[in-house]
Amino acid sequence: MKKQTERIIKRKRKIPFFIRLVFLFIVPALITINWLFIEVSYYPDSRYTTPINSTDSTKWIASSRLAYGYSQHSFNNLPYEMGLSFNRIFAKDPEIGDVVIFYNQLDQGKYYNKRCVAKSGDTVQIKKGIVYINQAPLKLEFVGEFPSTSNNGSVAINKEYVETLPNGVQYIIRKRYQIHESHYQYDNTEKFIVPEGHIFVLGDDRDNSIDSREAKTVGFVPLNNLVGKLIWHW
């Protein structure tokens, strides 16, 4: 009787095979994939600025960590400080139009998500809200208007445009200030020349974005600071 009771207790204490499989193999596999290949992150998160547009209802973002290779900043989100220091491995430069994720040492080591619009050797200038790449204006096509509520409760009418880069990549930008009539400081900038080993980035929510137009907060983004490419948001 005693032996039979012990066998029953052992059976009750035995962890089901499926649970063991999850904790021994599936969970470690998902963690490894998240660190090395595809990172899925919840937004808002103190590590990230606005993924696409601040008025989007985005809650999750997925990024390819392998898209541009790995840098020492690719592993800053590990649960402990590794003290890594190395140049990019499996390095690949972003394409014009990519939404890149990068480590921003100028803003307390936060991770920014912005669109790459120019690469080394290119010139960039914004005049009356129009972006000029290598002296050529980017094409803008009006899409429509939508209301936006600010933090103080006031409602403003914003406009959406399809912006087209020189390589044909198209995406929607949002503008709060009028094209051709704006006196907004970032609608009229100096001419930027992108240095070697860097890219120039802009936010799609054009009048509510801190990006390469602001030298003290972002400036030109070093290729070694890239940590991924945005591939999906929902």
N, C-alpha and C positions, 0 to 999 in steps of 0.2 A: 504493500500500500504506500509506503514511504517513497519507494523508487518511482512508482507511478505518479505520485504527486510532484516529485522533482522534475520528471519529464514534461509534465503539463506546464510547470513554471518556466522551464527552459524554452518551450514552444512559444509561450506568451512573450517572453523577453526577446525572442529572435526578431531582428529588424527585417521587414519585408524586402525582398530582392529589389523591387522597383525603387524604393527609397535609397537603398545602398547604391544602386546604379546612378541615381541622380546626384548624390553627394560625392561619389567617388570619381565619376567620369563627366557627367553632363555639366555640372556647375563649374568645375575647373576648366572645361573646354570653352564654355561661354565667357568666362573671365579672360582666358587667353585670347580669344577672338576679339573681345572688346579692347584689350590692351594693344594688340598687334595689327589687327586688320580693320574691322568695322566697329567704331565706337558709337554707341547709342547713349544719348545724354538727355536728361530732363531739363526743360527750360521753363521758368527762369532758374539760372544757376549762377552763383557768384563768379564762376570761372569763365562765363561767357557774356559777351554783349549781345545785342539783338541779332538773331540769325539772319533774317531777311528784311522785314519791315516791322517797325515797332508797333504798328496797328494790326499785324497779323495775329491770329489766335494760336500761333505755334506753341506746342507744349513739349514736343520731342524733336530732336534732330539726330540724324545719322550721318556720320562722316567716314570717309575712307582714310585710314591712318597710313596706308601704304602708298597712296597716290603720288606723293612727292618724296618718298623715302623717309628715313627716320633721322631725327636730330636729337640732341640731348634734351630738348624740351618736349619731345614726344612722350616722355615717361614721367613728367612732372606730377601727374595725377596718381602715381602709385601710392599705396598707403604708407609708405615710409620714404625717407630721403635717401636717394641712392648716390648722390654726388657725382652723377655722370658728366663727362666732358669729352665730346668728340664731334667731328664734323659729320655732315649728313652721309648716310649710307643708303645705297640703292637710290641715289639722288635723281630726281626728275623735276624739271621746271614746270610750273603751272602753265596752262594755256590761257590766252587772253579770253576773259569772260568767265573763268572759273570763280566760284565762291570759295575762297581759301580760308582756312582756320590757322591762325598764327599766334605765337606767344608774343605779348607786347610788354617788353621790359620797361617802357616809358609809363605804363599805367599799372603799377604794382603787380606785374606778372600775370595780368588777366589774359584770357584768350579771346581774340576778336574774330568775327566772321565778316569778311568784306569781299567785294568783287574785284578781281585783278583786271585792270583796264590798260595797263602799260607795263613794259618790261625794260630791261637795261638798254640805255641809249635813246629811248623814246622821250619826247617832250609832251608835257601835259599842261593845259591852261584852261581855266573856266572863265568865260566871258558872258555876262548877263544870263547865267544859268545854262549856257551851252558848253559842253565839254569839247575841247579841241585836242586831238591826238596828232602829233607831228604836223601842226598847223591846219589840219582838216577837221571841220566840225562834225560831231556825231549826229546822225539823223535822229530826229524825234518825231513820233507820230502820236497825236492826241488820242487817248482811249476814252476817258470819261472823268466824272467828278464823284467824290465821296466825302461825307462828313467825317470829321475826326474830333474827338473830345480830348482836350488837354488835361493836365493834372489839376488845374484850378477850376475845371468844369466848363470852360468856354468851348464853344464849337466853332471849328474853322472848316472851310471847304477846301479840300485838297484836290489836285489833279493828277491823273495817271497818264504816263506816256510810255510808248515802246521805244527804247533806246537801242540803236544798232551800232555795234563796234565795227572797226575796219575789216575784221575777218568774218563778218556776217552774223555773229552771235547776237541774239536779241533777248531782251528781258524787260520787265516793267519797272519803271522808277516812279516815285511819288514826289510831287512838288507842292510845297505850301506857298511859295512865292512865285510871282508871275515870271514866265520866261520873257526875256528881252526888256523887262521893266524893273527887275529886282535890284535893290541896293543891299541885299543880304551879303555879309562879308565873304561867304564862301561861294557866292555866285560870280565873284570877280576876284580872280587870284593872279599871283605872279606866274611866270612861266617856270614850270618844274622840269628839270632834266634828270631822269632816273639814272642813278649811278650803277656801276657794275655790281652784280650780285644782289640786286634789289628789285622790288616791284612797286608799283603804285596802285593803291586800292581806294575804292569809293564804296559808300553804302548805297543801297537801292532806295532807301528812304532818304532822299538826297538832302533835304533840309533839316533832318533830324539825325544826323550821322556825324560822329567824330572819326575821321579817316585820314588819309595821307595829306589832305589839305591842311591839317593841323600839325605842324612840325613838332611842337612840344609834347603832344600827346600820342601821336602815331608816327607821322612822317613816312619816309620810304621804309618798306618792310624788307629786312634781310632774308634772303632765301633760306638761310640756316635757322630762321625762326618759324618756318612753316611746319605745321604738325598734321595737316589733313585737308581734305577736300569735302565740302558739303555735298552730299548726294541725295538727301531726302529730308523733308521736314513735314510734320503733321500735327 
